[in-house]
């Protein structure tokens, strides 16, 4: 990695954690090289060198130096590129709130009952605002938006309707999907559903 210049993102196409980094880079207008990791075939030496502790994507290389963990990458981009459009608000309290809700999204549970509770909690946190940060697409939106491509799978496997459980989140997901940064970073819900089905078949999960 020594000698590499600029921004390089080590990622896997369907990863919502990598997608949030792609969204942030697009929102900030930062050019970067995308390096797809074929995780189904194994982890590359490049990835293992870049992230020797967790050995997972996404990894952002900035002039050859690795930054790991998606939310940490988003915060790094805020600090490393102060002249780019900000995702975090300037007010310290508002910044703390944004970090809290982004962290909450990261700690989501997989069980159906807990997922429904989490969606309802986020629905309440969003309230009548167009975005989590208010009128402007921000840090929490970038962190949570990638999961909108998974909502269809959550609904089918969990047997619930998002508009009924969390109508404000459903409307927010539609607004996010209309943003160029999100639309270009995410894959279709059907493709995500097919990928999950492939994993279930591969690992014998019913």
N, C-alpha and C positions, 0 to 999 in steps of 0.2 A: 504493500500500500504506500510505501514511501515513494515520494515523487509525484503522486497523484495530485492534481490541482482541481479546484472547484468543488462542486457538490455531486456526490454519487450516492444513490439510494439503493441499498440491497433490500430486496422485497420479494414477496410472493403474491401473485396476481389477485387472489381472493381474500387476502388478509385485511380485515377492517383496521388493524393497527397500522399497517403500511399505508392503507388508503387515507387514513387521517393525516399522515405526513404528506402524501401527494396533494391532498386538498390544501393544506397549509402552504406548501410551496407554490401552488397555483394562485392562492389568494394573495400571496406576497409578491408574485411575479418573479420568482427566483428560478433561473434556468438550472437544470440538473441532468445528470445522466442516470437513467433507470437501468438497474442491473437485476434481472429476474433470477431468483434462486429456485431451482427445480427441487423443492423439498420432498416431492414424492419419490425422487431418485436418491435423495440423501443431501447432506449439507456440504457445501463446497469448502475447500481449504481457505478461501478468501473470507467466507462468513465466520469460520471457526477462529481465524486470526483476528477478525474485527470484533467479535463478541465471544471471547474465550470463557466468560463466566456463565452466561445464560444460553449461548449458542443458538440464538434465534433471531429472526427478522422482526421488525425492520432495524437496519443500521444505516445511519447517515454518516458518510465519510466527507469531511470538510478539509480539503487540502491534505488528504491522507489520514487525518485523525478521526477516530471512530466515536460517534455519539450513539448510545443505545437507549432503548425503551422509548416508545412513541410519544408519551406525554413529555418526557424529558427532552426529546428532540424538538417538540413544538416550543417548549420554553427556551431551548437553546437558540432556535431561529429568531425568537423575539429579541434576544440579547445580542446575538451575533450580527443581526441585520436591522439595526435600529431605524434606518431610513426607509425600510420597507413597510407597507401597510400593517398596522398592529392588529393582532387578534385579541390580545389582552387589553382591557381598559386601563386608563392612566391612574384612576383612583385606587389606592391600596386596598380598601375594603372590597371594592368591586372585583379587583384582581384575585383577592383571597376567595371570594364567593365562586368565581369562575374556576379556580383550581379545585375547590371543594367538589363542585358538580362534575367536573371532568374526572376526578378521582373516583367519585361515586359510580360513574358509568363504567370505569375500569374494574370495579369490584362487583359487577353484576353477577347474579347467581344463575345457574343453569336450570334448576328445578322450575316446573311450570308455575306453581303457586308463587314462588319468589319472583319469577319473571313478571308476573302480572302485578305484583305489589310494586316492583321497581318501576314498571311503566306508568303505573298510577301516580307514584311519587314524582317522577319526572314530569308527568302531565301537570301536576299541581305546581311544580317549580317553574314550568314554562308560563303557566297562566295565560293571560291574553296577549302576551308579547309575541311579535312575529318571530323573534329569535331569543335564545337564552340570555344573550347580552343586551336585549332590548330591540332597538330598531336595526341594529347592525349585526351581521353575521360575525361570530367571534370564536373564542377559544373553545368553549363548550360545544358549540355547533360543529366545529371542525372535528372535535374528539368523538362526538356521538353520531354524526351524519353517516359514516361508513356502515353503521349497523342497520340503517334503513333498508339496505339491499338484502338484509337477513330477515326483515320483518315478515315477509311472505312465508319463509320457512318456519319461523317461530309460530305463526298462525296455524300452519298446516299440521306441524308436529304437536303443537300445544292445544290445538282445537279451540281457538278463540279468535275473535275479531278485533283487530287493533282499533278501528273507529269506535267500537262499542266500549272497549276497555280504557282507551286513552285517546279520545277524539282530538285533543289539541296537539298531541304528538303526531297523530296521523296527518293533520293539516300542516304541521311544521315539516314533516318528512317530505310532503309534496313541494313545499316552498324551497327546501334545500335542494331537491332534485332538479329544480329549475335553474339553479346556479351553474354556471359553466364549470367552475372548479370541481363541483361535486359530480356533475353529469359525466365529465371526462375521466374521473378517478374511479367510479364504481362500475361494476358489472350488473347485468340485469338480475332481478330477483329469481327468475326462472333458472338462470345459469348457476346461481348460488345454490338453489334447491337441488339441481342435478349434481353439483359437486358434493353436497352433503350426502346425497343418495349413494354416490360413488364411494365415499369414505365408509359409510355404513356397510356397504356390500364388501368392501376390501377387508374391513376388520370384523365382519360378522356381527354387527350391532343391529338389533331389531328394535 
